[in-house]
Amino acid sequence: MIRILQCVNKMDRCGLETMLMNYYRNIDRTKVQFDFLTHRKTKGAYDNEIEELGGKVYYAPRLMPYNILKYRKYMKNFFNEHKEYKIVHSHIDTMSFFPLREAKRNSIKYRISHSHTSRLDKDLKYFIKLYCKFAINKVSNIRFACGKKAGEFLYNKLDFHIINNAIDTNKFKYDIQKRNEIRKKFDIKNDEFIIGHVGRFIYIKNQKFLIYVFNEYLKINPNSKLMLIGAGNDEEMLKNKVNELGISEKVIFLVDRSDVNELYQAMDIFVMPSLFEGVPLVAIEAQTNGLNCILSDKISFETKLCSNVFFMSLNESPVAWAKKISEIGGVRNDNSVEDIKNQSYDIKEETKKLMDFYLELVEKENNEGSKL
């Protein structure tokens, strides 16, 4: 059995982390085992499950400008103590430069950077991220991306492998009985139209704009509700905005849920007005459920795997978005599961491809070592 070190920020229920767990749950753990190097002090939502599956979770210092020397010392000690890792696979986009640089300094042969986004987040670490974007190819020697746009963003003209954000399609298949159960649980009437959204409550997901859209849609269809599923720093701000508009009774906030696959069943349409994305996992899940999806044109067009996906410009007004929701409506795509499978997004097949990739790397190293 080989052990792969997966580098992440924190294993909470977010897009790339959920994608990674999809692969981890389905991989043959007698051959390949995942361990996780996180960059937060506190445990993540998936940590207990990881340990139950035989994985280990390590807690490195947070990657901040004031913390670099402490981080380098931690990583040097880490790799001195853990000689079992031949492959390090990092998922923190441009900031993957730092763990992969330490892996290179400690003679880790295979260093995988994995791009999950298509643009830099302009936060306090923007200029550090900008440097890392141009330097990452000096420390990674294998390049992965969730899609073409994300790969071109991080790697410029260099070659990269696309690793699809695959899901368990059966888990997200539309089920009318489950729909009725979930809607009853949340006191949603049969004739109420539910606009759904799943995403962290952070500014790049643009839920504030979605609230304005819903406020306009209520003027078209008062018999509707907005379901917002996620967690994050913007939660209080979003709730205040809903209260300010006087629509709090029409908006359902569901925070940090582990049953998102069931919650899609209650929705009639899925709307995602993100400021930027790679190939968002939640949009794949929503398509699989057969939902019509309206996505912002800042999301990669590669996300469209089924006929039930529509893109709109964020330059359009909330009124225009509301009219588009009304125009499209909530008729489900009956062929969605087969469409997703045909596009190579079923987790069973994609996990085998990734596992074989890892095993081939180790076999290659063993063969090279035997020639010395």
Disulfide bonds with the S-S distance in Angstrom:
none
